Amino acid sequence: MELVGQNEEPDEKAGEIVDGEGIAAEQLGRFIDRIERLEEEKSAIATNVKEVYAEAKSQGFDPKIMRKIVRLRTMDPHEVDEEEAMIHLYKQALGMK
């Protein structure tokens, strides 16, 4: 096990070295490592998504509208209906068609 500082105490439950503040250093390190890997994967996926939108745009599709469709498809149909009704109501209130 890796030592954290001078005020380390063994944690009987987790079997890890705990610093003076009661933090299991090894467990925290594993969580941080996992988060960093996931952030890297998220960045790579975001880049891939941007590339797909760019490809769709080059084929004549509107990425802004596509993003809205993707968002709507993730919503519950009842939520979509509610949102569309509210948009219609707001547009009427503003004198829009």
N, CA, C and O atoms as a GROMACS GRO file, in nm:
protein
  388
    1MET      N    1   0.084  -0.119   0.000
    1MET     CA    2   0.000   0.000   0.000
    1MET      C    3   0.088   0.125   0.000
    1MET      O    4   0.196   0.127   0.058
    2GLU      N    5   0.039   0.228  -0.065
    2GLU     CA    6   0.112   0.352  -0.077
    2GLU      C    7   0.088   0.440   0.044
    2GLU      O    8  -0.025   0.453   0.090
    3LEU      N    9   0.194   0.501   0.094
    3LEU     CA   10   0.182   0.590   0.210
    3LEU      C   11   0.148   0.731   0.164
    3LEU      O   12   0.195   0.776   0.060
    4VAL      N   13   0.066   0.800   0.245
    4VAL     CA   14   0.019   0.931   0.206
    4VAL      C   15   0.091   1.041   0.280
    4VAL      O   16   0.130   1.141   0.219
    5GLY      N   17   0.110   1.028   0.407
    5GLY     CA   18   0.173   1.133   0.486
    5GLY      C   19   0.218   1.078   0.619
    5GLY      O   20   0.215   0.957   0.641
    6GLN      N   21   0.260   1.167   0.708
    6GLN     CA   22   0.312   1.125   0.837
    6GLN      C   23   0.203   1.082   0.934
    6GLN      O   24   0.231   1.002   1.023
    7ASN      N   25   0.082   1.130   0.920
    7ASN     CA   26  -0.027   1.101   1.013
    7ASN      C   27  -0.112   0.984   0.967
    7ASN      O   28  -0.233   0.987   0.984
    8GLU      N   29  -0.051   0.881   0.910
    8GLU     CA   30  -0.128   0.770   0.855
    8GLU      C   31  -0.166   0.672   0.963
    8GLU      O   32  -0.090   0.644   1.056
    9GLU      N   33  -0.287   0.619   0.948
    9GLU     CA   34  -0.337   0.518   1.040
    9GLU      C   35  -0.398   0.406   0.958
    9GLU      O   36  -0.457   0.432   0.853
   10PRO      N   37  -0.385   0.282   1.003
   10PRO     CA   38  -0.450   0.175   0.927
   10PRO      C   39  -0.601   0.182   0.942
   10PRO      O   40  -0.653   0.210   1.050
   11ASP      N   41  -0.671   0.156   0.833
   11ASP     CA   42  -0.817   0.150   0.834
   11ASP      C   43  -0.854   0.004   0.842
   11ASP      O   44  -0.834  -0.071   0.746
   12GLU      N   45  -0.909  -0.038   0.953
   12GLU     CA   46  -0.938  -0.180   0.974
   12GLU      C   47  -1.044  -0.232   0.879
   12GLU      O   48  -1.037  -0.348   0.838
   13LYS      N   49  -1.143  -0.150   0.841
   13LYS     CA   50  -1.252  -0.196   0.755
   13LYS      C   51  -1.205  -0.218   0.612
   13LYS      O   52  -1.233  -0.323   0.553
   14ALA      N   53  -1.135  -0.121   0.556
   14ALA     CA   54  -1.097  -0.129   0.415
   14ALA      C   55  -0.960  -0.193   0.395
   14ALA      O   56  -0.926  -0.230   0.283
   15GLY      N   57  -0.882  -0.206   0.501
   15GLY     CA   58  -0.748  -0.262   0.488
   15GLY      C   59  -0.656  -0.168   0.414
   15GLY      O   60  -0.563  -0.214   0.347
   16GLU      N   61  -0.679  -0.038   0.423
   16GLU     CA   62  -0.598   0.060   0.352
   16GLU      C   63  -0.536   0.157   0.450
   16GLU      O   64  -0.580   0.172   0.564
   17ILE      N   65  -0.432   0.223   0.403
   17ILE     CA   66  -0.370   0.329   0.482
   17ILE      C   67  -0.460   0.452   0.473
   17ILE      O   68  -0.501   0.492   0.364
   18VAL      N   69  -0.491   0.510   0.587
   18VAL     CA   70  -0.577   0.626   0.594
   18VAL      C   71  -0.496   0.741   0.649
   18VAL      O   72  -0.422   0.724   0.746
   19ASP      N   73  -0.508   0.859   0.588
   19ASP     CA   74  -0.432   0.973   0.638
   19ASP      C   75  -0.499   1.029   0.764
   19ASP      O   76  -0.601   0.976   0.808
   20GLY      N   77  -0.443   1.132   0.820
   20GLY     CA   78  -0.493   1.191   0.944
   20GLY      C   79  -0.634   1.244   0.934
   20GLY      O   80  -0.699   1.265   1.036
   21GLU      N   81  -0.684   1.268   0.815
   21GLU     CA   82  -0.818   1.320   0.795
   21GLU      C   83  -0.919   1.208   0.773
   21GLU      O   84  -1.038   1.236   0.757
   22GLY      N   85  -0.876   1.083   0.773
   22GLY     CA   86  -0.965   0.970   0.754
   22GLY      C   87  -0.994   0.938   0.608
   22GLY      O   88  -1.099   0.882   0.577
   23ILE      N   89  -0.903   0.973   0.518
   23ILE     CA   90  -0.923   0.948   0.375
   23ILE      C   91  -0.844   0.824   0.334
   23ILE      O   92  -0.724   0.815   0.358
   24ALA      N   93  -0.912   0.729   0.274
   24ALA     CA   94  -0.846   0.609   0.223
   24ALA      C   95  -0.778   0.647   0.092
   24ALA      O   96  -0.843   0.658  -0.012
   25ALA      N   97  -0.648   0.668   0.098
   25ALA     CA   98  -0.572   0.722  -0.015
   25ALA      C   99  -0.577   0.633  -0.138
   25ALA      O  100  -0.596   0.683  -0.249
   26GLU      N  101  -0.560   0.505  -0.121
   26GLU     CA  102  -0.559   0.416  -0.237
   26GLU      C  103  -0.695   0.413  -0.306
   26GLU      O  104  -0.703   0.416  -0.429
   27GLN      N  105  -0.801   0.407  -0.227
   27GLN     CA  106  -0.936   0.405  -0.285
   27GLN      C  107  -0.963   0.535  -0.359
   27GLN      O  108  -1.018   0.534  -0.469
   28LEU      N  109  -0.926   0.648  -0.300
   28LEU     CA  110  -0.942   0.778  -0.365
   28LEU      C  111  -0.865   0.782  -0.496
   28LEU      O  112  -0.916   0.830  -0.597
   29GLY      N  113  -0.743   0.732  -0.495
   29GLY     CA  114  -0.661   0.729  -0.616
   29GLY      C  115  -0.725   0.648  -0.727
   29GLY      O  116  -0.721   0.687  -0.844
   30ARG      N  117  -0.786   0.534  -0.690
   30ARG     CA  118  -0.854   0.451  -0.790
   30ARG      C  119  -0.974   0.525  -0.851
   30ARG      O  120  -0.997   0.518  -0.972
   31PHE      N  121  -1.049   0.594  -0.766
   31PHE     CA  122  -1.163   0.671  -0.817
   31PHE      C  123  -1.115   0.779  -0.913
   31PHE      O  124  -1.173   0.797  -1.020
   32ILE      N  125  -1.011   0.851  -0.875
   32ILE     CA  126  -0.957   0.958  -0.960
   32ILE      C  127  -0.910   0.900  -1.094
   32ILE      O  128  -0.938   0.957  -1.199
   33ASP      N  129  -0.838   0.787  -1.089
   33ASP     CA  130  -0.792   0.723  -1.213
   33ASP      C  131  -0.908   0.685  -1.304
   33ASP      O  132  -0.903   0.709  -1.425
   34ARG      N  133  -1.014   0.628  -1.246
   34ARG     CA  134  -1.131   0.590  -1.326
   34ARG      C  135  -1.196   0.712  -1.390
   34ARG      O  136  -1.232   0.710  -1.507
   35ILE      N  137  -1.210   0.818  -1.311
   35ILE     CA  138  -1.272   0.942  -1.362
   35ILE      C  139  -1.189   0.998  -1.476
   35ILE      O  140  -1.244   1.038  -1.579
   36GLU      N  141  -1.057   1.000  -1.460
   36GLU     CA  142  -0.971   1.052  -1.566
   36GLU      C  143  -0.984   0.971  -1.694
   36GLU      O  144  -0.990   1.028  -1.803
   37ARG      N  145  -0.988   0.838  -1.683
   37ARG     CA  146  -1.006   0.754  -1.802
   37ARG      C  147  -1.140   0.782  -1.870
   37ARG      O  148  -1.148   0.791  -1.992
   38LEU      N  149  -1.245   0.794  -1.788
   38LEU     CA  150  -1.378   0.820  -1.845
   38LEU      C  151  -1.383   0.957  -1.912
   38LEU      O  152  -1.448   0.973  -2.016
   39GLU      N  153  -1.317   1.056  -1.854
   39GLU     CA  154  -1.313   1.190  -1.915
   39GLU      C  155  -1.243   1.184  -2.051
   39GLU      O  156  -1.284   1.252  -2.145
   40GLU      N  157  -1.136   1.105  -2.060
   40GLU     CA  158  -1.066   1.088  -2.188
   40GLU      C  159  -1.159   1.023  -2.292
   40GLU      O  160  -1.164   1.065  -2.407
   41GLU      N  161  -1.231   0.920  -2.249
   41GLU     CA  162  -1.325   0.852  -2.339
   41GLU      C  163  -1.436   0.948  -2.382
   41GLU      O  164  -1.476   0.949  -2.499
   42LYS      N  165  -1.486   1.028  -2.287
   42LYS     CA  166  -1.592   1.123  -2.318
   42LYS      C  167  -1.544   1.224  -2.422
   42LYS      O  168  -1.619   1.260  -2.513
   43SER      N  169  -1.420   1.269  -2.408
   43SER     CA  170  -1.364   1.365  -2.504
   43SER      C  171  -1.354   1.302  -2.644
   43SER      O  172  -1.386   1.366  -2.744
   44ALA      N  173  -1.311   1.177  -2.649
   44ALA     CA  174  -1.299   1.108  -2.778
   44ALA      C  175  -1.437   1.090  -2.841
   44ALA      O  176  -1.453   1.108  -2.962
   45ILE      N  177  -1.535   1.055  -2.761
   45ILE     CA  178  -1.672   1.037  -2.812
   45ILE      C  179  -1.727   1.170  -2.862
   45ILE      O  180  -1.791   1.175  -2.967
   46ALA      N  181  -1.703   1.278  -2.787
   46ALA     CA  182  -1.751   1.410  -2.830
   46ALA      C  183  -1.690   1.448  -2.965
   46ALA      O  184  -1.758   1.506  -3.050
   47THR      N  185  -1.564   1.416  -2.984
   47THR     CA  186  -1.499   1.444  -3.113
   47THR      C  187  -1.565   1.363  -3.224
   47THR      O  188  -1.588   1.415  -3.334
   48ASN      N  189  -1.596   1.237  -3.197
   48ASN     CA  190  -1.663   1.153  -3.297
   48ASN      C  191  -1.801   1.207  -3.331
   48ASN      O  192  -1.839   1.208  -3.448
   49VAL      N  193  -1.875   1.252  -3.232
   49VAL     CA  194  -2.009   1.307  -3.255
   49VAL      C  195  -1.998   1.433  -3.343
   49VAL      O  196  -2.076   1.450  -3.436
   50LYS      N  197  -1.901   1.520  -3.313
   50LYS     CA  198  -1.882   1.640  -3.395
   50LYS      C  199  -1.853   1.604  -3.540
   50LYS      O  200  -1.902   1.668  -3.632
   51GLU      N  201  -1.774   1.499  -3.559
   51GLU     CA  202  -1.741   1.456  -3.695
   51GLU      C  203  -1.866   1.405  -3.769
   51GLU      O  204  -1.881   1.430  -3.889
   52VAL      N  205  -1.955   1.335  -3.698
   52VAL     CA  206  -2.077   1.286  -3.762
   52VAL      C  207  -2.166   1.404  -3.800
   52VAL      O  208  -2.222   1.405  -3.910
   53TYR      N  209  -2.180   1.502  -3.712
   53TYR     CA  210  -2.259   1.621  -3.746
   53TYR      C  211  -2.199   1.694  -3.866
   53TYR      O  212  -2.272   1.741  -3.954
   54ALA      N  213  -2.066   1.704  -3.871
   54ALA     CA  214  -2.000   1.770  -3.985
   54ALA      C  215  -2.026   1.693  -4.114
   54ALA      O  216  -2.050   1.753  -4.218
   55GLU      N  217  -2.021   1.561  -4.106
   55GLU     CA  218  -2.048   1.479  -4.224
   55GLU      C  219  -2.192   1.497  -4.270
   55GLU      O  220  -2.219   1.509  -4.389
   56ALA      N  221  -2.285   1.498  -4.175
   56ALA     CA  222  -2.426   1.517  -4.208
   56ALA      C  223  -2.447   1.654  -4.272
   56ALA      O  224  -2.523   1.667  -4.368
   57LYS      N  225  -2.380   1.756  -4.219
   57LYS     CA  226  -2.391   1.891  -4.275
   57LYS      C  227  -2.340   1.893  -4.419
   57LYS      O  228  -2.399   1.958  -4.506
   58SER      N  229  -2.231   1.823  -4.444
   58SER     CA  230  -2.176   1.819  -4.580
   58SER      C  231  -2.270   1.748  -4.678
   58SER      O  232  -2.260   1.765  -4.799
   59GLN      N  233  -2.363   1.668  -4.623
   59GLN     CA  234  -2.462   1.599  -4.706
   59GLN      C  235  -2.592   1.678  -4.716
   59GLN      O  236  -2.689   1.631  -4.774
   60GLY      N  237  -2.594   1.801  -4.657
   60GLY     CA  238  -2.710   1.888  -4.671
   60GLY      C  239  -2.806   1.889  -4.553
   60GLY      O  240  -2.910   1.954  -4.559
   61PHE      N  241  -2.773   1.818  -4.445
   61PHE     CA  242  -2.860   1.817  -4.327
   61PHE      C  243  -2.823   1.930  -4.233
   61PHE      O  244  -2.709   1.976  -4.232
   62ASP      N  245  -2.920   1.976  -4.154
   62ASP     CA  246  -2.899   2.086  -4.061
   62ASP      C  247  -2.865   2.030  -3.922
   62ASP      O  248  -2.952   1.975  -3.856
   63PRO      N  249  -2.738   2.044  -3.878
   63PRO     CA  250  -2.698   1.989  -3.749
   63PRO      C  251  -2.777   2.044  -3.630
   63PRO      O  252  -2.800   1.972  -3.532
   64LYS      N  253  -2.817   2.169  -3.638
   64LYS     CA  254  -2.895   2.228  -3.528
   64LYS      C  255  -3.027   2.153  -3.510
   64LYS      O  256  -3.066   2.120  -3.398
   65ILE      N  257  -3.094   2.126  -3.621
   65ILE     CA  258  -3.221   2.054  -3.616
   65ILE      C  259  -3.196   1.908  -3.574
   65ILE      O  260  -3.275   1.851  -3.499
   66MET      N  261  -3.088   1.850  -3.624
   66MET     CA  262  -3.055   1.712  -3.586
   66MET      C  263  -3.032   1.701  -3.435
   66MET      O  264  -3.076   1.604  -3.373
   67ARG      N  265  -2.965   1.801  -3.375
   67ARG     CA  266  -2.942   1.799  -3.230
   67ARG      C  267  -3.076   1.803  -3.155
   67ARG      O  268  -3.094   1.735  -3.055
   68LYS      N  269  -3.168   1.884  -3.206
   68LYS     CA  270  -3.300   1.892  -3.143
   68LYS      C  271  -3.372   1.758  -3.152
   68LYS      O  272  -3.435   1.714  -3.056
   69ILE      N  273  -3.364   1.694  -3.267
   69ILE     CA  274  -3.428   1.564  -3.286
   69ILE      C  275  -3.367   1.460  -3.191
   69ILE      O  276  -3.439   1.382  -3.129
   70VAL      N  277  -3.235   1.460  -3.181
   70VAL     CA  278  -3.167   1.366  -3.091
   70VAL      C  279  -3.215   1.389  -2.947
   70VAL      O  280  -3.242   1.293  -2.875
   71ARG      N  281  -3.225   1.515  -2.906
   71ARG     CA  282  -3.271   1.546  -2.770
   71ARG      C  283  -3.415   1.501  -2.750
   71ARG      O  284  -3.449   1.444  -2.646
   72LEU      N  285  -3.500   1.528  -2.849
   72LEU     CA  286  -3.641   1.487  -2.839
   72LEU      C  287  -3.655   1.335  -2.830
   72LEU      O  288  -3.742   1.285  -2.759
   73ARG      N  289  -3.570   1.263  -2.902
   73ARG     CA  290  -3.580   1.116  -2.900
   73ARG      C  291  -3.540   1.056  -2.767
   73ARG      O  292  -3.578   0.944  -2.736
   74THR      N  293  -3.464   1.132  -2.687
   74THR     CA  294  -3.425   1.081  -2.555
   74THR      C  295  -3.530   1.110  -2.449
   74THR      O  296  -3.525   1.057  -2.338
   75MET      N  297  -3.626   1.196  -2.484
   75MET     CA  298  -3.729   1.236  -2.389
   75MET      C  299  -3.847   1.140  -2.391
   75MET      O  300  -3.871   1.071  -2.490
   76ASP      N  301  -3.920   1.138  -2.282
   76ASP     CA  302  -4.045   1.064  -2.273
   76ASP      C  303  -4.146   1.132  -2.366
   76ASP      O  304  -4.150   1.255  -2.371
   77PRO      N  305  -4.227   1.056  -2.440
   77PRO     CA  306  -4.324   1.118  -2.532
   77PRO      C  307  -4.416   1.220  -2.464
   77PRO      O  308  -4.452   1.321  -2.525
   78HIS      N  309  -4.454   1.194  -2.340
   78HIS     CA  310  -4.539   1.289  -2.266
   78HIS      C  311  -4.464   1.422  -2.245
   78HIS      O  312  -4.523   1.529  -2.257
   79GLU      N  313  -4.335   1.415  -2.214
   79GLU     CA  314  -4.254   1.537  -2.197
   79GLU      C  315  -4.243   1.614  -2.328
   79GLU      O  316  -4.246   1.737  -2.328
   80VAL      N  317  -4.230   1.541  -2.439
   80VAL     CA  318  -4.222   1.607  -2.570
   80VAL      C  319  -4.352   1.682  -2.598
   80VAL      O  320  -4.350   1.797  -2.641
   81ASP      N  321  -4.465   1.616  -2.573
   81ASP     CA  322  -4.595   1.680  -2.594
   81ASP      C  323  -4.610   1.805  -2.508
   81ASP      O  324  -4.658   1.908  -2.555
   82GLU      N  325  -4.568   1.795  -2.382
   82GLU     CA  326  -4.576   1.910  -2.291
   82GLU      C  327  -4.492   2.025  -2.342
   82GLU      O  328  -4.536   2.140  -2.343
   83GLU      N  329  -4.368   1.994  -2.384
   83GLU     CA  330  -4.278   2.098  -2.432
   83GLU      C  331  -4.335   2.164  -2.557
   83GLU      O  332  -4.334   2.287  -2.568
   84GLU      N  333  -4.384   2.085  -2.650
   84GLU     CA  334  -4.441   2.141  -2.773
   84GLU      C  335  -4.564   2.226  -2.744
   84GLU      O  336  -4.583   2.329  -2.808
   85ALA      N  337  -4.647   2.184  -2.648
   85ALA     CA  338  -4.764   2.263  -2.610
   85ALA      C  339  -4.722   2.397  -2.549
   85ALA      O  340  -4.783   2.500  -2.576
   86MET      N  341  -4.619   2.395  -2.467
   86MET     CA  342  -4.571   2.519  -2.405
   86MET      C  343  -4.512   2.613  -2.509
   86MET      O  344  -4.533   2.734  -2.503
   87ILE      N  345  -4.438   2.558  -2.603
   87ILE     CA  346  -4.382   2.641  -2.711
   87ILE      C  347  -4.495   2.705  -2.790
   87ILE      O  348  -4.490   2.824  -2.821
   88HIS      N  349  -4.596   2.626  -2.824
   88HIS     CA  350  -4.712   2.678  -2.897
   88HIS      C  351  -4.780   2.790  -2.818
   88HIS      O  352  -4.814   2.894  -2.874
   89LEU      N  353  -4.800   2.768  -2.689
   89LEU     CA  354  -4.863   2.868  -2.602
   89LEU      C  355  -4.781   2.997  -2.598
   89LEU      O  356  -4.837   3.106  -2.610
   90TYR      N  357  -4.651   2.985  -2.581
   90TYR     CA  358  -4.563   3.102  -2.577
   90TYR      C  359  -4.566   3.177  -2.709
   90TYR      O  360  -4.570   3.300  -2.711
   91LYS      N  361  -4.562   3.104  -2.820
   91LYS     CA  362  -4.565   3.166  -2.951
   91LYS      C  363  -4.696   3.243  -2.971
   91LYS      O  364  -4.696   3.354  -3.024
   92GLN      N  365  -4.809   3.186  -2.928
   92GLN     CA  366  -4.937   3.254  -2.937
   92GLN      C  367  -4.935   3.382  -2.854
   92GLN      O  368  -4.984   3.486  -2.898
   93ALA      N  369  -4.880   3.374  -2.734
   93ALA     CA  370  -4.875   3.489  -2.645
   93ALA      C  371  -4.793   3.602  -2.706
   93ALA      O  372  -4.818   3.720  -2.678
   94LEU      N  373  -4.695   3.567  -2.788
   94LEU     CA  374  -4.609   3.667  -2.852
   94LEU      C  375  -4.656   3.706  -2.991
   94LEU      O  376  -4.589   3.781  -3.061
   95GLY      N  377  -4.772   3.654  -3.031
   95GLY     CA  378  -4.827   3.687  -3.161
   95GLY      C  379  -4.755   3.620  -3.276
   95GLY      O  380  -4.758   3.669  -3.389
   96MET      N  381  -4.690   3.511  -3.248
   96MET     CA  382  -4.619   3.436  -3.353
   96MET      C  383  -4.710   3.323  -3.401
   96MET      O  384  -4.798   3.279  -3.328
   97LYS      N  385  -4.688   3.278  -3.522
   97LYS     CA  386  -4.769   3.165  -3.574
   97LYS      C  387  -4.699   3.037  -3.555
   97LYS      O  388  -4.752   2.932  -3.593
   0.00000   0.00000   0.00000
